[in-house]
Amino acid sequence: MPAGEAEAYWRGAAEAVAAGDILLWAILDDDGPVGTIQLHPVGKPNGAHRAEVAKLMVHPRARGRGLAKQLMAVAEQAARDLGRRLLVLDTVEGGVADGLYRRLGWTEAGRIPDFALKSGGGSEATVVFWKAI
């Protein structure tokens, strides 16, 4: 992703966090951020019981330390604290996160082809998961 697009995304995310529309956590080390996750509570009346988990990311220098699992636990607890009992997320088909979510008790709902555009051109499928908490 070009730096300008990434910066615009994170500025928008910061505004949504400030507005209370998104909850965001980050793990930092001495060199800066090494992990992040977002929780997007659904604001629609028929979705007041659910939330979406988004942007779980762990920097390559910090992988293998269990940070993704820790971040997921924080997001799930926050969802419980908000009275949410159903979580959903999507991830790139065949990616590392696919296996993580399965190990953490998430259930695959299905696949959507041609879902996300790749920065180098083309597109890729996503896998949608859900979890009752």
C-alpha positions as CSV (number, residue, x, y, z in Angstrom):
1,M,0.0,0.0,0.0
2,P,1.4,3.4,-0.9
3,A,2.4,5.5,2.2
4,G,-0.2,8.2,1.4
5,E,-3.0,5.6,1.4
6,A,-1.8,4.1,4.6
7,E,-1.6,7.5,6.3
8,A,-5.1,8.4,5.1
9,Y,-6.5,5.1,6.4
10,W,-4.9,5.5,9.9
11,R,-6.0,9.2,10.1
12,G,-9.5,8.1,9.4
13,A,-9.2,5.3,12.0
14,A,-8.0,7.8,14.5
15,E,-11.0,10.0,13.9
16,A,-13.3,7.0,14.3
17,V,-11.6,6.1,17.6
18,A,-12.0,9.7,18.8
19,A,-15.7,9.6,17.9
20,G,-16.1,6.3,19.8
21,D,-17.1,4.3,16.7
22,I,-14.0,2.1,16.8
23,L,-12.0,0.6,19.7
24,L,-8.3,0.2,19.0
25,W,-5.5,-1.4,20.9
26,A,-1.8,-1.5,20.2
27,I,1.2,-3.2,21.6
28,L,4.4,-1.2,21.6
29,D,8.0,-2.2,22.2
30,D,11.1,0.1,22.4
31,D,11.1,0.5,18.6
32,G,7.4,1.4,18.3
33,P,4.2,-0.4,17.5
34,V,4.4,-4.2,17.0
35,G,0.7,-5.1,17.0
36,T,-2.7,-3.7,16.7
37,I,-6.4,-4.8,16.6
38,Q,-9.7,-3.0,16.2
39,L,-13.2,-3.7,17.4
40,H,-16.1,-2.1,15.4
41,P,-19.3,-2.4,17.4
42,V,-22.3,-2.4,15.0
43,G,-24.4,0.7,15.5
44,K,-27.6,-0.5,13.8
45,P,-30.5,-1.4,16.0
46,N,-30.6,-5.0,14.6
47,G,-26.9,-5.4,15.2
48,A,-26.5,-4.2,18.8
49,H,-25.5,-7.7,19.9
50,R,-22.5,-8.0,17.5
51,A,-19.2,-6.4,16.5
52,E,-16.6,-6.8,13.8
53,V,-12.9,-7.5,14.6
54,A,-10.6,-5.8,12.1
55,K,-7.0,-5.0,11.3
56,L,-5.3,-7.6,13.5
57,M,-1.7,-7.0,12.6
58,V,1.6,-8.1,14.1
59,H,4.9,-6.7,12.9
60,P,7.2,-9.3,11.4
61,R,9.9,-8.5,14.1
62,A,7.4,-9.5,16.8
63,R,5.8,-12.6,15.4
64,G,5.9,-15.9,17.2
65,R,5.4,-14.2,20.7
66,G,1.7,-14.8,21.0
67,L,0.8,-11.1,20.4
68,A,-2.0,-11.9,18.0
69,K,-3.6,-14.2,20.5
70,Q,-3.3,-11.6,23.2
71,L,-4.8,-8.9,21.0
72,M,-7.7,-11.2,20.1
73,A,-8.4,-11.9,23.8
74,V,-8.5,-8.2,24.6
75,A,-10.9,-7.5,21.7
76,E,-13.2,-10.4,22.7
77,Q,-13.3,-9.2,26.3
78,A,-14.0,-5.7,25.3
79,A,-16.9,-7.0,23.1
80,R,-18.3,-8.9,26.1
81,D,-18.0,-5.8,28.3
82,L,-20.1,-4.0,25.7
83,G,-22.7,-6.7,25.8
84,R,-21.8,-8.0,22.4
85,R,-22.2,-11.8,22.0
86,L,-21.4,-12.3,18.3
87,L,-18.2,-11.4,16.6
88,V,-17.4,-11.5,12.8
89,L,-14.2,-10.9,10.8
90,D,-12.7,-11.6,7.5
91,T,-9.2,-12.5,6.4
92,V,-7.3,-13.2,3.2
93,E,-7.9,-16.8,2.1
94,G,-4.9,-19.0,2.8
95,G,-3.1,-16.4,5.0
96,V,-1.5,-17.0,8.3
97,A,-4.4,-15.5,10.2
98,D,-6.8,-18.1,8.7
99,G,-5.2,-20.8,10.9
100,L,-5.0,-18.6,13.9
101,Y,-8.7,-17.9,13.9
102,R,-9.5,-21.6,13.7
103,R,-7.2,-22.4,16.6
104,L,-9.0,-19.6,18.6
105,G,-12.4,-21.2,18.1
106,W,-13.7,-19.2,15.2
107,T,-16.0,-20.8,12.7
108,E,-15.8,-20.3,9.0
109,A,-19.0,-19.0,7.5
110,G,-17.8,-19.0,3.9
111,R,-15.5,-17.5,1.2
112,I,-16.0,-14.5,-1.0
113,P,-14.0,-14.5,-4.3
114,D,-12.5,-11.4,-5.7
115,F,-13.1,-9.5,-2.4
116,A,-10.0,-7.4,-1.9
117,L,-7.8,-5.6,-4.3
118,K,-4.1,-6.3,-4.0
119,S,-1.6,-3.5,-4.0
120,G,0.3,-5.0,-6.9
121,G,-2.9,-5.5,-9.0
122,G,-5.5,-8.2,-9.1
123,S,-7.7,-9.3,-6.3
124,E,-7.9,-12.1,-3.7
125,A,-10.6,-14.0,-1.9
126,T,-11.5,-13.5,1.7
127,V,-12.7,-16.0,4.3
128,V,-15.5,-14.8,6.7
129,F,-15.5,-16.1,10.3
130,W,-17.8,-15.8,13.2
131,K,-17.6,-16.5,16.9
132,A,-20.2,-16.6,19.7
133,I,-18.8,-15.2,22.9
